């Protein structure tokens, strides 16, 4: 009978069994020797064992790196995944005019955001958002269904509308949408002073105008709220929560008078249309302090509707753009000659009908051909280009003229507290060419922002002292001081030039700019403008301007008006515009008539 040998796994008799058993014991002995590295299979095992040791070392090393070397970084990452941080926006400082009227301030509103992991009905909630705030339901739906735990839906939402949405969502049992209290910038006067004030972006940072220039003072320091969340971004009850309160920005008081500002904007806009100009500029200051009472250039910036704003509307052209000033520059030419003792208001010259300036022949606007005897006062009254060029070329000379222009700080930034101020293009003495002296004498051959002329003529109004035109008079609790930047001419020279400017307004080209009952000193300008190629001038288009101050003997208000690319001479365009604006400003500011 055959049976199964459990020891060797074979069928057979006892003898076969013993023999087989003996042989297999030997075989096991051979395998056992290989196990400890002495038999023929030991090399293969050593190779496997070596791999095991390497893998073990890698695992141990990785654990050491993760638990010891990179512990802090991994902990921070884990903490980041378990926490949400929300910025608490600081309240931006309020901007006031000189009379305490609020020009720009922060208003409470909400940022609306969602946790898509909690949104219960994305389609319906998207439609409710569209109904409340407009825009596309698809865009809202996309945010509501993102693979994230946080997404903005609406920034700077109206407070009442946002709270109504919250109530409507709750009534339907919809979840996942939240309100975060924040602020938005509002401008109560809309268009008025929009260019001056400027704008802020969605995050409350100034991006133009005074909002940009004084951004550091206005914006304050944002705070933040940190809270611990679960895997779905849901706040954990009793979890880590920390709030750093925001620090509000500083308030700013400006020298602007918003009532004068509105009147200026209205009058200037009408004049641009009436006199077919491309644009208009105006700036009103107190020449004794440099404080700017009103300033604007067309087109205006309506900050209550920013969707259609352009860069052109957000800049003051009299600060950022350069023009040939034209005949208002003759005031400086005469002041330089008087200051250097070369001429007096009564000095008389035989002024021909034309004069050669470089390779060009210059004539007066009246196209007279006869030589005429004129005093310096008469040259200024008639605004004679020939007379101004003659005095500069034959009497003052290039060195004195260049030095005098520098003393008036023409070709240098005024230091106005407004972004984007241009230097202008003014040749230095070593750059003078044959036509430079004669053409600059009557306001051609240079290009400057008109704020430089406001500063220079302001010096004539204030005994020769140059004051920086500026907007801000107080930041926070600190009253700002704006010191003089130098004296261009003596008080005596300033008085003599002022008296000649009176004559211009009473009997000369500025007579249509008079304001009844007020003693005004001023000068007109009808400056030709260079063409795009810079090789000549645009025919029949001028920068018509008038700059003047009152009362002439004790100036409290200075006004500059410019109409760019108008076909009308200044006497018939800028001067009547000046009269309307200056009259309103004098009355509004309480300056008594003489």
TIMAR-695834 format. One record per residue (C-alpha): x, y, z; residue number from 1. Coordinates in Angstrom, 3 decimals. Layout:
residues N
        u        v        w migu
        X        Y        Z  NUM
...
END
This chain:
residues 594
        u        v        w migu
    0.000    0.000    0.000    1
    1.344    3.496   -1.054    2
    1.272    6.365    1.391    3
    2.183   10.144    1.318    4
    5.520   10.893    3.032    5
    4.878   14.225    4.637    6
    8.612   14.745    5.090    7
    9.850   14.455    1.552    8
    6.649   14.681   -0.445    9
    7.189   11.334   -2.482   10
    5.541    7.933   -2.911   11
    7.712    4.818   -2.027   12
    8.957    2.259    0.438   13
   11.004    2.680    3.526   14
   14.329    2.181    1.800   15
   13.597    4.806   -0.741   16
   12.370    6.970    2.003   17
   15.529    6.789    4.035   18
   17.745    7.411    1.095   19
   15.673   10.275   -0.083   20
   15.549   11.718    3.348   21
   19.263   11.629    3.637   22
   19.752   13.336    0.332   23
   17.294   16.149    1.128   24
   18.870   16.786    4.460   25
   22.040   17.413    2.613   26
   20.248   19.715    0.271   27
   18.802   21.713    3.150   28
   22.270   21.904    4.606   29
   23.552   23.396    1.391   30
   20.752   25.966    1.325   31
   21.411   26.814    4.931   32
   25.047   27.530    4.109   33
   23.873   29.882    1.325   34
   21.606   31.666    3.786   35
   24.586   32.771    5.865   36
   26.675   33.626    2.862   37
   28.846   30.447    2.583   38
   27.022   28.612   -0.143   39
   26.536   29.203   -3.836   40
   23.308   31.400   -3.289   41
   24.930   33.905   -0.860   42
   25.960   36.527   -3.425   43
   22.425   37.017   -4.678   44
   21.110   37.534   -1.181   45
   23.812   40.015   -0.306   46
   22.694   42.081   -3.302   47
   19.046   42.037   -2.151   48
   20.062   42.771    1.406   49
   22.161   45.736    0.235   50
   19.193   47.219   -1.609   51
   17.102   46.801    1.533   52
   19.691   48.638    3.587   53
   19.838   51.508    1.071   54
   16.046   51.837    1.024   55
   15.962   51.739    4.804   56
   18.569   54.504    4.960   57
   16.591   56.623    2.471   58
   13.395   56.261    4.494   59
   15.172   57.075    7.757   60
   16.883   60.075    6.132   61
   13.625   61.348    4.681   62
   11.898   61.046    8.042   63
   14.761   62.938    9.664   64
   14.541   65.689    7.045   65
   10.777   66.010    7.378   66
   10.623   65.854   11.162   67
   13.772   67.810   11.999   68
   15.278   69.820    9.127   69
   12.072   70.905    7.369   70
    9.840   70.866   10.420   71
    9.202   74.627   10.582   72
    8.418   74.971    6.885   73
    6.012   72.050    6.855   74
    4.334   73.278   10.018   75
    3.847   76.688    8.424   76
    2.383   75.118    5.289   77
    0.035   72.987    7.330   78
   -1.016   76.036    9.316   79
   -1.593   77.944    6.079   80
   -3.896   75.212    4.804   81
   -5.814   75.314    8.071   82
   -6.210   79.103    8.291   83
   -7.839   81.866    6.283   84
   -6.501   85.426    6.420   85
   -8.741   88.331    5.466   86
   -7.448   91.896    5.117   87
   -9.231   94.521    7.214   88
   -8.915   97.690    5.199   89
   -7.894  100.859    7.005   90
  -10.167  103.864    6.652   91
   -8.540  106.262    4.255   92
   -8.126  109.838    5.445   93
  -10.768  112.397    4.501   94
   -9.882  115.305    2.193   95
  -11.424  118.714    3.009   96
  -11.420  122.072    1.254   97
  -10.345  125.258    3.031   98
  -13.852  125.753    4.460   99
  -14.254  122.239    5.862  100
  -16.303  120.813    2.987  101
  -15.713  117.094    2.477  102
  -14.186  116.483   -0.959  103
  -13.248  112.814   -0.588  104
  -14.009  110.300    2.143  105
  -14.491  106.607    2.863  106
  -17.968  105.158    3.071  107
  -18.903  101.819    4.645  108
  -19.643   99.042    2.168  109
  -19.099   95.295    1.751  110
  -16.889   92.943   -0.168  111
  -19.004   89.905   -1.020  112
  -17.177   86.578   -1.172  113
  -18.007   82.892   -1.140  114
  -16.711   79.516    0.010  115
  -17.630   77.332   -2.986  116
  -17.382   74.236   -0.759  117
  -20.434   75.501    1.168  118
  -22.500   76.882   -1.721  119
  -25.838   75.086   -1.708  120
  -27.368   76.256   -5.000  121
  -24.859   77.906   -7.338  122
  -27.315   78.572  -10.165  123
  -29.935   80.343   -8.056  124
  -27.357   82.265   -6.044  125
  -25.670   83.470   -9.263  126
  -29.021   84.760  -10.540  127
  -29.664   86.559   -7.249  128
  -26.256   88.240   -7.472  129
  -26.972   89.334  -11.033  130
  -30.320   90.807   -9.998  131
  -28.723   92.733   -7.126  132
  -25.512   93.974   -8.765  133
  -25.801   93.421  -12.497  134
  -22.918   91.840  -14.444  135
  -23.025   88.312  -15.785  136
  -24.667   85.402  -13.956  137
  -22.127   83.133  -15.674  138
  -19.258   84.990  -14.017  139
  -20.868   84.639  -10.608  140
  -21.556   80.955  -11.255  141
  -17.920   80.393  -12.205  142
  -16.758   81.890   -8.892  143
  -19.376   79.976   -6.903  144
  -18.210   76.636   -8.323  145
  -14.424   77.012   -8.241  146
  -12.234   74.394   -6.629  147
  -11.258   76.634   -3.713  148
  -12.501   77.775   -0.351  149
  -12.476   81.535   -1.072  150
  -13.470   83.665   -4.068  151
  -14.561   87.305   -4.368  152
  -17.950   87.920   -5.949  153
  -18.436   91.696   -5.651  154
  -15.964   94.314   -4.435  155
  -17.106   97.538   -2.754  156
  -20.799   96.642   -2.884  157
  -23.376   99.175   -1.716  158
  -24.143   98.520    1.946  159
  -27.946   98.430    1.732  160
  -27.981   96.268   -1.409  161
  -25.506   93.800    0.105  162
  -27.471   93.480    3.335  163
  -30.688   92.902    1.370  164
  -28.954   90.131   -0.586  165
  -27.846   88.519    2.652  166
  -31.427   88.572    3.930  167
  -32.798   87.117    0.689  168
  -30.233   84.302    0.723  169
  -31.087   83.439    4.318  170
  -34.807   83.362    3.588  171
  -34.207   80.699    0.939  172
  -31.787   78.741    3.082  173
  -28.924   79.264    0.635  174
  -25.405   79.091    2.052  175
  -21.807   79.795    1.133  176
  -21.961   83.554    0.484  177
  -20.574   86.018    3.050  178
  -20.208   89.781    3.584  179
  -16.964   91.377    4.663  180
  -17.221   94.923    6.008  181
  -14.913   97.370    4.196  182
  -14.916  100.912    2.796  183
  -15.023  102.597   -0.580  184
  -13.934  106.063   -1.702  185
  -16.677  108.557   -2.464  186
  -16.459  112.090   -3.857  187
  -19.495  114.137   -2.794  188
  -18.950  116.827   -5.443  189
  -18.609  114.418   -8.365  190
  -16.860  116.213  -11.203  191
  -15.773  119.260   -9.218  192
  -12.028  119.108   -8.482  193
  -11.941  115.539   -9.807  194
   -8.576  115.999  -11.534  195
   -7.055  117.469   -8.405  196
   -8.358  114.813   -6.040  197
   -7.620  111.855   -8.303  198
   -8.654  108.236   -7.821  199
   -7.959  105.104   -5.804  200
   -7.959  101.522   -7.086  201
  -10.074   98.617   -5.828  202
   -7.643   98.008   -2.979  203
   -7.800  101.633   -1.853  204
   -4.402  102.744   -3.187  205
   -4.080  106.200   -4.766  206
   -3.480  106.040   -8.520  207
   -3.794  109.678   -9.651  208
   -4.003  113.258   -8.382  209
   -3.618  114.065   -4.704  210
   -4.861  110.579   -3.807  211
   -1.600  109.360   -5.353  212
    0.665  112.215   -4.241  213
   -0.382  111.923   -0.577  214
   -1.106  108.196   -0.650  215
    1.264  107.344    2.200  216
   -0.406  109.856    4.515  217
   -3.978  109.047    3.480  218
   -4.032  105.267    3.310  219
   -3.154  104.251    6.875  220
   -2.190  100.642    7.678  221
   -4.462   97.701    6.929  222
   -5.217   95.117    9.619  223
   -6.072   91.452    9.219  224
   -8.283   88.740   10.646  225
   -6.921   85.200   10.859  226
   -9.155   82.207   11.677  227
   -8.681   78.433   11.662  228
  -10.696   76.368    9.187  229
  -11.458   72.726    8.518  230
  -10.772   70.804    5.338  231
  -13.711   72.460    3.561  232
  -12.661   75.952    4.593  233
  -15.336   76.210    7.275  234
  -14.254   78.117   10.432  235
  -13.617   75.816   13.379  236
  -15.588   76.713   16.509  237
  -13.099   77.501   19.243  238
  -10.232   77.396   16.745  239
   -7.388   79.883   16.432  240
   -8.684   83.414   15.773  241
   -6.628   86.607   15.783  242
   -7.451   90.152   14.720  243
   -5.016   93.007   14.082  244
   -7.012   96.222   13.977  245
   -6.365   98.605   11.036  246
   -4.823  102.038   11.634  247
   -6.774  104.761    9.828  248
   -5.050  107.263    7.538  249
   -4.557  110.973    8.157  250
   -6.994  113.646    7.039  251
   -5.818  116.372    4.649  252
   -7.042  119.964    4.349  253
   -6.580  121.670    0.967  254
   -6.415  125.337    0.051  255
   -9.169  124.764   -2.531  256
  -12.467  126.600   -2.296  257
  -14.985  124.183   -3.790  258
  -17.450  126.961   -4.634  259
  -14.825  128.847   -6.642  260
  -13.738  125.548   -8.195  261
  -17.245  124.778   -9.453  262
  -17.654  128.282  -10.888  263
  -14.296  128.054  -12.672  264
  -15.102  124.674  -14.195  265
  -18.474  125.859  -15.452  266
  -17.148  129.067  -17.020  267
  -14.081  127.449  -18.583  268
  -16.087  124.648  -20.176  269
  -18.464  127.155  -21.763  270
  -15.524  129.215  -23.075  271
  -13.879  126.199  -24.683  272
  -17.062  125.632  -26.652  273
  -17.691  129.297  -27.414  274
  -14.175  130.002  -28.659  275
  -13.734  126.685  -30.488  276
  -10.717  125.633  -28.444  277
   -9.410  122.091  -28.135  278
   -9.115  122.473  -24.378  279
   -8.909  125.016  -21.582  280
   -6.829  125.545  -18.429  281
   -7.246  127.676  -15.348  282
   -5.419  128.107  -12.050  283
   -6.217  130.543   -9.237  284
   -3.765  131.114   -6.388  285
   -2.958  133.375   -3.497  286
    0.391  134.720   -4.776  287
    1.583  135.597   -1.278  288
    1.400  132.003   -0.082  289
    1.247  129.885   -3.234  290
   -2.036  128.326   -2.062  291
   -4.118  127.066   -4.990  292
   -7.754  128.097   -4.665  293
   -8.978  126.445   -7.870  294
   -7.461  124.572  -10.813  295
   -8.766  122.573  -13.751  296
   -8.258  121.672  -17.375  297
  -10.740  120.214  -19.836  298
  -11.963  117.530  -20.178  299
  -12.963  117.070  -16.552  300
  -12.892  113.901  -14.450  301
  -16.251  112.850  -13.024  302
  -15.237  110.593  -10.144  303
  -18.814  109.470   -9.561  304
  -18.652  107.602  -12.882  305
  -15.171  106.244  -13.501  306
  -16.127  103.892  -16.342  307
  -15.444  106.450  -19.076  308
  -12.479  108.304  -17.579  309
   -9.378  108.876  -19.715  310
   -5.805  109.788  -18.804  311
   -6.433  113.178  -20.403  312
   -9.240  113.844  -17.935  313
   -7.183  112.733  -14.942  314
   -4.303  115.194  -15.417  315
   -3.936  118.949  -15.046  316
   -2.512  120.147  -18.359  317
   -1.015  123.261  -16.796  318
    1.164  120.948  -14.693  319
    1.908  117.992  -16.952  320
    1.892  119.486  -20.481  321
    4.232  122.086  -21.983  322
    3.287  124.987  -24.257  323
    4.882  128.048  -25.777  324
    3.637  130.712  -23.354  325
    3.398  133.532  -25.857  326
    3.264  137.205  -24.899  327
    2.680  136.713  -21.168  328
    6.421  135.953  -21.145  329
    7.116  139.597  -22.079  330
    6.459  140.486  -18.442  331
    9.570  138.512  -17.476  332
   11.630  140.041  -20.301  333
   10.875  143.549  -19.063  334
   11.421  142.553  -15.428  335
   14.889  141.184  -16.285  336
   15.859  144.383  -18.090  337
   14.616  146.601  -15.242  338
   16.229  144.448  -12.549  339
   19.611  144.667  -14.299  340
   19.313  148.449  -14.589  341
   19.285  148.317  -18.383  342
   15.835  149.776  -18.977  343
   13.059  151.573  -17.096  344
    9.324  151.649  -17.848  345
    9.889  155.024  -19.511  346
   12.886  154.019  -21.643  347
   11.978  154.779  -25.240  348
   12.986  152.935  -28.420  349
   12.416  153.365  -32.134  350
   10.620  150.130  -32.907  351
   10.616  149.190  -36.618  352
    7.762  147.404  -38.335  353
    9.773  144.183  -38.348  354
   12.971  142.724  -36.908  355
   15.207  139.828  -37.879  356
   15.397  137.075  -35.281  357
   17.860  134.431  -36.385  358
   16.802  133.696  -39.938  359
   13.194  134.771  -39.381  360
   11.494  138.121  -39.741  361
    9.201  138.991  -36.843  362
    6.251  141.426  -37.086  363
    3.580  142.662  -34.699  364
   -0.019  141.491  -34.822  365
   -1.191  144.902  -36.097  366
    1.070  144.407  -39.157  367
    2.257  148.010  -39.021  368
    5.173  148.824  -41.304  369
    6.282  152.209  -39.992  370
    8.917  152.665  -37.320  371
    7.220  153.829  -34.119  372
    8.639  155.423  -30.991  373
    7.583  153.315  -27.998  374
    8.394  153.321  -24.301  375
    8.827  150.007  -22.498  376
    5.364  150.553  -21.030  377
    3.931  151.067  -24.509  378
    5.677  147.963  -25.850  379
    4.014  145.936  -23.099  380
    0.636  147.677  -23.519  381
    0.571  146.964  -27.259  382
    2.231  143.553  -26.757  383
    4.778  144.347  -29.454  384
    6.808  141.297  -30.484  385
    9.228  143.499  -32.378  386
    9.756  145.772  -29.371  387
   10.371  142.838  -26.992  388
   12.846  141.190  -29.391  389
   14.648  144.505  -29.951  390
   15.104  145.115  -26.203  391
   16.321  141.565  -25.593  392
   18.752  141.450  -28.543  393
   20.090  145.000  -28.460  394
   19.872  145.938  -24.771  395
   19.655  142.995  -22.374  396
   21.869  140.475  -24.184  397
   21.946  136.691  -24.014  398
   23.899  136.355  -20.755  399
   21.728  138.700  -18.713  400
   18.565  137.297  -20.247  401
   19.485  133.670  -19.571  402
   20.463  134.516  -16.005  403
   17.187  136.346  -15.427  404
   15.134  133.447  -16.796  405
   16.932  131.128  -14.372  406
   16.174  133.430  -11.453  407
   12.473  133.123  -12.291  408
   13.080  129.340  -12.209  409
   11.692  128.895  -15.700  410
   12.567  125.432  -17.007  411
   12.561  123.993  -13.476  412
    9.822  122.094  -11.710  413
    7.867  124.351   -9.369  414
    7.581  121.694   -6.658  415
    3.774  121.672   -6.796  416
    2.280  118.821   -4.749  417
    0.753  117.086   -7.742  418
    2.117  114.079   -9.652  419
    3.513  114.237  -13.165  420
    4.933  117.766  -13.236  421
    6.928  118.515  -16.380  422
   10.230  120.434  -16.484  423
    9.495  121.994  -19.843  424
   12.057  122.687  -22.573  425
   14.130  125.814  -22.013  426
   17.564  126.327  -23.531  427
   20.478  127.206  -21.305  428
   22.940  129.917  -22.362  429
   25.360  127.452  -23.947  430
   22.509  126.107  -26.081  431
   21.434  129.500  -27.467  432
   21.256  129.768  -31.241  433
   20.759  132.786  -33.484  434
   17.013  133.027  -32.891  435
   16.850  131.920  -29.260  436
   17.196  135.274  -27.493  437
   14.863  137.235  -29.748  438
   12.141  134.591  -29.914  439
   12.170  133.808  -26.184  440
   11.730  137.517  -25.453  441
    8.123  137.313  -26.672  442
    7.403  133.764  -25.496  443
    8.430  131.554  -28.397  444
   11.345  129.118  -28.672  445
   10.551  127.513  -25.297  446
    7.843  125.204  -23.990  447
    6.825  125.070  -20.340  448
    3.927  123.942  -18.172  449
    1.866  127.012  -17.350  450
    2.228  126.447  -13.609  451
    5.739  127.883  -14.059  452
    4.228  131.130  -15.307  453
    1.798  131.117  -12.370  454
    4.786  130.916  -10.025  455
    6.831  133.535  -11.929  456
    4.039  136.123  -12.248  457
    3.158  135.351   -8.631  458
    6.637  136.668   -7.778  459
    5.851  139.947   -9.555  460
    2.671  140.152   -7.447  461
    4.548  139.457   -4.192  462
    7.574  141.723   -4.231  463
    9.743  139.375   -6.301  464
    9.449  136.327   -4.010  465
    8.826  132.945   -5.597  466
    6.268  130.811   -3.778  467
    5.541  127.180   -4.588  468
    2.010  126.619   -5.879  469
    0.458  123.973   -3.640  470
   -2.800  122.309   -2.604  471
   -2.291  120.847    0.878  472
   -2.187  123.146    3.897  473
   -2.647  120.564    6.665  474
   -1.920  116.841    6.995  475
   -3.257  115.178   10.119  476
   -2.554  117.556   12.987  477
    0.368  119.237   11.229  478
    0.052  122.597    9.486  479
    2.253  122.560    6.380  480
    4.723  125.361    5.725  481
    5.776  126.218    2.193  482
    8.841  128.423    2.204  483
    9.875  130.726   -0.629  484
   12.185  129.203   -3.217  485
   14.044  132.471   -3.813  486
   13.671  136.059   -4.968  487
   13.567  136.559   -8.731  488
   13.661  140.368   -8.695  489
   13.655  143.130   -6.116  490
   10.529  144.630   -4.639  491
   11.173  147.842   -6.569  492
   11.349  146.016   -9.876  493
    8.189  144.062   -9.058  494
    6.345  147.316   -8.292  495
    7.400  148.933  -11.577  496
    6.423  145.873  -13.624  497
    3.089  145.664  -11.804  498
    2.312  149.252  -12.737  499
    2.991  148.517  -16.417  500
    0.674  145.477  -16.157  501
   -2.049  147.813  -14.846  502
   -1.726  149.797  -18.038  503
   -2.144  146.629  -20.112  504
   -5.443  145.893  -18.362  505
   -6.737  149.450  -18.388  506
   -5.732  150.575  -21.880  507
   -4.156  147.676  -23.727  508
   -4.779  144.157  -24.959  509
   -6.169  143.094  -21.580  510
   -8.922  145.690  -21.348  511
  -11.639  143.120  -22.102  512
  -10.447  141.206  -19.051  513
  -11.168  143.946  -16.538  514
  -13.412  143.295  -13.544  515
  -15.477  146.322  -12.650  516
  -14.486  147.909   -9.366  517
  -11.139  146.090   -9.051  518
   -7.578  147.236   -9.684  519
   -6.090  144.421  -11.798  520
   -2.583  143.979  -13.194  521
   -2.257  141.490  -16.040  522
   -0.872  140.495  -19.410  523
   -2.364  138.743  -22.403  524
   -0.692  136.104  -24.557  525
   -1.482  134.778  -28.013  526
    1.130  132.104  -28.479  527
    1.548  130.198  -31.702  528
    1.946  126.462  -31.173  529
    4.524  124.266  -32.875  530
    3.261  121.664  -35.327  531
    3.687  117.940  -34.719  532
    6.931  117.747  -36.705  533
    8.439  120.684  -34.815  534
    9.399  122.417  -38.058  535
    6.956  125.321  -37.857  536
    3.748  126.639  -36.337  537
    0.104  125.715  -36.781  538
   -1.613  128.425  -38.792  539
   -4.572  130.186  -37.203  540
   -4.435  128.265  -33.913  541
   -3.206  129.854  -30.671  542
   -2.778  129.367  -26.981  543
   -4.810  132.419  -25.989  544
   -4.130  133.380  -22.384  545
   -4.326  136.036  -19.727  546
   -2.603  136.051  -16.379  547
   -3.268  138.720  -13.790  548
   -3.714  139.532  -10.125  549
   -5.775  141.783   -7.875  550
   -5.686  144.092   -6.082  551
   -2.621  145.168   -8.028  552
   -0.994  146.962   -5.087  553
   -1.740  144.194   -2.557  554
   -2.366  141.001   -4.501  555
   -4.631  138.448   -2.881  556
   -5.797  136.535   -5.945  557
   -3.893  135.544   -9.086  558
   -5.660  133.948  -12.040  559
   -4.312  132.268  -15.181  560
   -6.626  131.309  -18.047  561
   -5.505  129.524  -21.209  562
   -7.487  128.339  -24.248  563
   -5.505  125.885  -26.335  564
   -5.785  125.794  -30.135  565
   -8.404  128.498  -30.471  566
   -8.619  130.627  -33.628  567
   -9.396  133.700  -31.507  568
   -6.791  136.161  -30.222  569
   -6.560  136.456  -26.453  570
   -8.251  139.868  -26.363  571
  -11.408  138.285  -27.720  572
  -11.327  134.898  -25.947  573
   -9.062  134.426  -22.934  574
   -9.573  137.976  -21.646  575
  -13.390  137.840  -21.318  576
  -13.052  134.350  -19.816  577
  -10.564  135.732  -17.308  578
  -12.960  138.559  -16.438  579
  -15.805  136.157  -15.643  580
  -13.657  133.787  -13.598  581
  -11.653  136.440  -11.750  582
  -14.804  138.387  -10.870  583
  -16.445  135.306   -9.370  584
  -13.304  134.393   -7.418  585
  -12.824  137.894   -5.979  586
  -16.411  138.071   -4.820  587
  -16.520  134.524   -3.456  588
  -13.270  135.050   -1.524  589
  -14.529  138.303   -0.044  590
  -11.961  140.606   -1.670  591
  -13.329  144.133   -1.459  592
  -13.614  146.290   -4.553  593
  -11.621  149.534   -4.582  594
END
